[in-house]
Amino acid sequence: MYPNSPKLGRAPYPAPVGDFLGKLPLALGPAIIAQHQQQLMELKNKRAFLSGNFDAVSSASPQAWPFGNGGPLSLSPAPPSTFQGIKRRSDEHPVPFDTKRQRIQSPTQSSPVHRQLVPLREDRRYSVPTSVKLPLVQAPPRTPDVKGRLPPLQDSQIAPCLETTLPVAKDKLSLQILELFQACQQQAGDLKKKDICRAELQREIQQMFPHSRLYLVGSSLNGFGTRGSDADLCLVMEDELVNQETEARHILGMILKYFYNRLAYIEKPQLIRAKVPIVKFRDKVSGVEFDLNVNNVVGIRNTFLLRTYAHIENRVRPLVLVVKQWATHFGINDASRGTLSSYTLVLMVVHYLQTLPEPILPSLQRKYPECFAPTMQLNLVPQAPSHIPPYFSKNGSSLGDLFVGFLKYFATEFDWSKNMISVREAKILPRPDRVEWRNKFICVEEPFDGSNTARAVHEKQKFDLIQEAFQKSYNRIKDKKDLNGILPLRATISGQKR
């Protein structure tokens, strides 16, 4: 159990104490008093945090939101807790973590950053709203009591997964792919553990940034996750771009210091300098490793785009999973080592399915532009594609044939030197004649911001390794059509179950 969890039967933190309300004119209305109280509390918290005096940080009261007559709301108090004796981290030191990028092993004091934060509505504190029909993490509905107050926020619950019909498999290779998928796909319990940790961390981070929001993004939520996979988190501070080299690193440095001094259940927290800096850490309670970024909001948008692709056609998820496992086996699924990221591999699979003579997937951004507008407000992104119906293709190819076709396409047909993959347009595009695209071995367009998701492949040796993996695998599997010829099935399944 996490310290300060609402499951323990009390509010996460003690109520703030202060006498500043007595200095206000008595004639002021309750709404103005509450607003003044909130502003003073936030100022006090920022000063205490930046000075390193964490014990002086008061809890952040939830922002009042109108309901019915538009009046401010108060939350019902929770009963007292019997949970005591949790010690905060004060003397633990970071454990070295072997990775390629530069790390900061200890937090440093930073100057404050004054920014306008995104308001956090109480009914939006969960990764996915209840209106989403796909099997996502949902928040239970909350209704006001007879006094017009909302009940305390409850922990998120995993909604029952909709029954997904797996594709029919008759040939040996298709049966092997389905067996691998069923053994290695992320389970509902895996997703629940990740979202519980996300909710706990959001409560902690809101002690520093009361209006921030923490999203679970990436493969954990887009439908392409595997058992034991890491999780990605995006902390949204404001509805505009944040300079990743300065502002994001500053905010992450503050969070890193907070993790060291306040959260005993977080281990190995490290700030990693990259194009998009992250704090990497492990949650002791769930055993899950997390990567936390600030305002990399394109990750939120593409999470729900890919999630829609994953669920509108039942062959997509098994095919993506076998491609990811195959790429990992051949050592070409690690962007930190100059090869392909999992995100790029997913886009390559979607592109292949879009460009078949009889396509299996459409371009969702062209077919439903109102659901995937790149300028859509973030709070609307999760529920926007919830009503998109399944896509029915006349292409009845089996999973085995599609996997062999995917290997053949990138081994013998796709021209890496001239072409760019575009899932947004559902076709091949010529390489743009811009600086960021020149001298790149592989070009895969990010569907929202137009960047190159394969920019990590910047060495000829790594590009040759990727080409060789496609060519060798296709030559081995095209005749026998046995997955064991390129991927040890039993060993892969056993490795996922451990």
N, C-alpha and C positions, 0 to 999 in steps of 0.2 A: 504494500500500500504506500502511496506517495504521501509525504508530509503535507499537511494543510489541505488534503483532499476533501471536497464536500461530502464524500461518502462517510467520512468520520462523524458527520452529524453536526457540523458547525460551519460558520462562515470561514473562508480561507485564512483570514488574518484578523487580528483584533481591531476593533473600531478605533478610528483616529480620535485623539484627545486634543482639545484646544479651546481657547477662550475667545477666539476672534469673532464669534457670532455676537458676543456681548458688546462689541465695539460698533455694531451696525445700528442705525436708527430703528426703533421698534416698529415704525409704521411701514417698513418694507414688507412686501409680500413674500410668501414662502418660496416662490420660484426664484426671485432675485437672491434671496438668502442662500438657497441651495447652489445657485450658480457661483456666487461669491465664495462660498465654502469650497467648492470644487477647484476653483482657480487658485486659491491660497494653498490648498493641499498639494496640488501639482507642483507649484513653485517650491514649496517646502521639500517635497520629495526629490526634485531635481538637484537642489542645493545639497541635500544630505547625501545623495548618491555620488555626485561629482566630488564631494569632499572625502568620500570613502567611509562615511559614517552610516553603514547599512542599518544599524539598529534603530536609527532615527527615521527610517523610511516608513511612512504611514500607508495604510491600505488605501487603494483607489476605489472610491465609491462609484458604482455603476452610473453611467449618464442617464438622466431622466429623459424619457421619451413620451410623447403624447399618446393618449389612448382615449377614444370616445370623445370626451369634451375638450381634449387638448391640454388637460392639466398635467403637471409633473407627477411622476409615479415614485413610490418608494417600494423597496423590496421587503418581503416578510423576513423577520429575523429567524436564523436557524437555531435549534436547541444547542446548549453547551456540549462540548466534546469531552470524552474521557481519554482522548489520545494525547499523551504527553511523553516527554523524554527524548524527542527527536533532536539530535545534535546536528548543527550545521557544519559544513566543511570550513575549516580554518587553517589547517596545517598540511593538507595533502598537496602534492606536487604533481605536475603533468608527467605522463609517461611518454617517452619518445614514440612517435608514430612514423613508420617508414613510408614516405610518399614523395613524389617528385617535386611538388611545389614548395616554395619557401613557407616556413611556419613561424609564428610568434609563440614562444613557449611560456611566456608569462604576461599577464595583463599590465597595461600601463595607464597612468592617469591621462585623461583627455579633456579638452575644453568642451564646453557644452555646445550643442547645435540647436538653434531655435527654428522649429519648423511647424507648419500647419499640419495637424494630424487628421487622419480619416476618422470620422465619428464611427463608433462601434455600437450598433444597435444590439440589444440583448438577444433578439431573436435571430441574429446573424452570427453568433459566436461559434458556430459549428462549421466544419469544412464544407458540408453540403446541405442545402436546405431541404425541408421535407417535401417540397414540390417536385423534386427530381424523381422520376419513376424508375431509374436504373437502381440496381442493388448497391447503394452507397451508404455511408455513415449519415445518419439523420438525427435531427434534434426532435425530441418529443414535443407535441403541441403544448402551448402554455396559455392558460386562460386566466383572466383576473378573478380574484375572489370577490365576495360580496362587498368588500370595502373599496373595490376599485384598484387593488394592488396586485402586481404580478407575483407569483410564487417564486422562490429562489430557483436559480438556474440549475437544472439537473444535468448529470453526466450524459453524454451522447450515447445512443444505443444503435446497434447494428440492425438495420431493417432486414427482414428475411429476404434472401436472394430470390429473384425471379427464376423460375425453372428455365434453364437455357438448354435447348436441344442441341446436342453435339451432332456434327455431320456424320452421315453413314460411312462406315469404313469397311470395304470388302477385300481390298488387296493388302498384302503384307506390310508394305511401307506405310500406308495410311493407318493401319492398326497400331504400328509402332509409334507413330506420331501422336495418336490419341492416347496411348498408354503413357507416353512421356508427359503429355500435357496434363493428364489427370493426376499424375504423381507429383509434378513440379509446380503447378499453378499455386498462386497465393491463396491461402485458406481464409475463411471469414474471421477466424480467431487471430490470424496474423494482422489483418487490417484493423481489427478492434484494438489490439495492443498498441498499434501505432497511433490510432486516433485518441486513445486515452492519454498517452504521453503528450500528444499535441495539445490536448485540452489543459493538462496540468502545466505545461510550459507556457501556454497562453496566459494563464492566471498569474504565473510568476512574472512574466515579461510586462504584463500590464501594471505591475507595481512601479515600473519605471516609465512606461509609455501607455497611459490608461486607454488611449483610443486606438491602439494598434490591433492588428488582426493577424492570426497565424493560420496559414493554409497548409494542408497536406497536399503535395503535388507529385508529379512524376509517375513512375510505374506502379507505385503503391495504390494509386487511385485511378489510373487510366485503363486498368483492366489487363495490363501486360506484366504484372508483377509475378515474381516467383517466391517460393518458400524461402525464408531466411534472407530475403533481399533487404538492402538498406532503404531508408526513407528520406525523402527530400521535404524540407519545410521552407515556406516563403513568408517572411515577416513583412506585412504591408504597413508602411508608416504614413503614406500620403498618396494621393491620386495624381502623381506626376513623376517624372523620371528623377532618379537619385544618382548622383555621381558615384560610380562604383569604386573609383580609386581613392576618393576622399571621404565623402559622407557615409557611404556604406561601411567602409572599414572602421570609421570612427564609432558608428553605432554598434557594429559587431564587437569592437574592442570593449565597449561598455558592457555588453551582454556577456562576453567572456569573463570579465572581472566579476560580474554578478554570479555567474555559474560557479566560479572558484570559491567565492566567499559565502554563498547562501545555499547552494543545492548539493547536498551530499549524495544524492542519487545520480548525479551526472559525473561521469568519469572520462578522462582523456580529452577534455575540451581543448581544441586548438584552432587558432585563426590561420586560415590558409589564404595566402595572397594569390589571386588569379584574376583573370579578366572579370569574372564575377566572384568576388571573395566570399568565403563561407566560414562558418564555425562548424567544425566536425567534432562530434562527441558520441558517447555511448550512454544509453539509459540503462542503469543497473536493474531496474525493476522488470522491464520487458526484455532486456538483452538486445535491443535493436540499436543499430548505429544510424545516426542522423547527420544530414548536411543541411545547415541553416543559412539561407541567404536573405538579403534585405531588398525588397522592391524589385526583384527580378520577375515582374508580373507577367511577362510573356510565358513563363512556365505555368501560370494558372490558366491562361487561355489555351495553350496547346494541350494541357492535361485533359480538358473537357472536349477538345476536338478529337484527340486520339481515343478517348473513352467512347465517343459516339461511333467512330470507325470500328472499335472493338466489338460493339454490340449490335450493329445493324446487319452483320453477316456472320454466320456461325463458324466459318472456316478461318476467320482472321486471327483470332487469339491462338488456336493451336499452331497455326503456321508461324506466327511471330515467335512463339515460345521455342519451337524447334530451331528456328534461325538463330535466336539468341544463344541457345545452348551449343549449337554447332560453332558459332563464332567464338564463344568462350573457349571451347575445346581447342580451336586452332590458334588461340592467342591474338585474335583481332577484334576483341570487344573490350577495349580499355582506352578511353580518350587520354587519360593521364600518361599513357605510354606511347602515344602517337598513333593509335589506331582508331577504330570506330566506336562511338558511344552507342549505348543501347537505344537512345532516342533516334540517332541517325539510322540504325538498323531497322527500326520500326517504320520510319519514313520510306526507306528503300523497299520494304515489303508492301506497304500501301501503294507506292508508286507502281510497282510491278503489277499488282492486282488492278490498278486503274488503267493500265496501258495494254492489257490483253486484247486480242481481236474482239472478244466478247467480254467487256469489263465486268469484274466482280464487285468493284467499288466505284462510286462516283466521286466527283469533287464536292464535298459537303459545303465548302466555302462558296462555291458557285451556285450550287443547288439551293442552299439555305443561307444566303448572305446576311439575313437579319439575325441569324442565330450565332454567327461567328464574326461579327464586325470587330475589327481590331481596336476601335475606339469605344467599345461598349463599356459601361461602368462595371467595375469588378464585382459588385454585389449582384449583378444580373447574369454574370457569366455561367455559374453552375446550373441554373435552371433553364437557361435559354434553349439548349438543344433537347430538353427532356421529352418533347412531343414529336421528335423526328421518328417516323416509322421505319421498320426494317426495310432493307434494300433487297429486292428479289432480282437475281441475275439469271439469265438463260444459260450461263456457263455452268455446266455440271461437273467440272473437273474435280477429281478426288484430291485429298490432301497430299497424297504421295506424288501425283502428277504435278501439282502446284509447287511443291518443294523442289522437285527436279527442274521444273521450268524456271524457278527463281535462280537456281545455281547456274543454269545454262544462259539465262538472260544477261547476268553480270559477268559471266566467264567468256562469252563469245559474241554477244550482240551489242551491248551498251558501249558507246564510245566515250571513255572517260576523259579524253583530251579535249573534246569539243562540246560535250553536252552537260547540262545541269538538270538535276532531278527537281521537279516542282509538283508537290502534292496539291498545292493551292490551285494550280491550273490543270492537274491530272494529265500532264504530258511532259515530254522532253522539251526543254528550252535551250537555246544556245547560251553559252557562257556570257555573262555580262562583261563588258569591257571597262571594268572599274578596278581600282587598285586592290581592293580587298579580295577580288576574285582571280587576279592574275597569279600565275605560277602556283596554282593550287592543283593538287593531284586528283582530288575528289570534290565535287561541288553538289551540295544538297541544300536546297533553299528552305530556310525556316518559314513555315506557312504564315506567320504574322509579322515578324520584323524584317524578313528578307535577308537575314545574315546566312553565312555558310555554317551549317551544323557539323560539317566534316573538316573544319579548319585545323583540327588537331593533327590531321595527316599531312605533315609538312616535310617529311623525309622520304626520299626515293626508296630507301630500304624498306620502310614500313608499307609504302604503297605496293611495292613488289610482293611483300608478304601477303597482303590482302588479295591481290590478283592471283597469286599462286594458290591460296586457299580455295577460291572459287573454281579455278581450273582443275585442280587435283580432285576436289570433291565431286565435281560434275562427272569427270571421267570415271571415277570409281563407282558412282551410284547409278549412272544412266542405263546400264544394262541389267545388273542384278537387282537393283531397287531394294536394297537392304540397308537400313539405317546404320547397322553395326559396321558397315564398311567405312563410314566416316565419323561415327560418333558411338562410343561404347554405351549402349542403352542401359544395361544393368548398373554399371558403375556410375553413370550420371544420375539415375534414379536413387541409388543408395546414397550418393553424396548429398542430394537434396533432403533426404529423410533424416540425416544425422543432425 
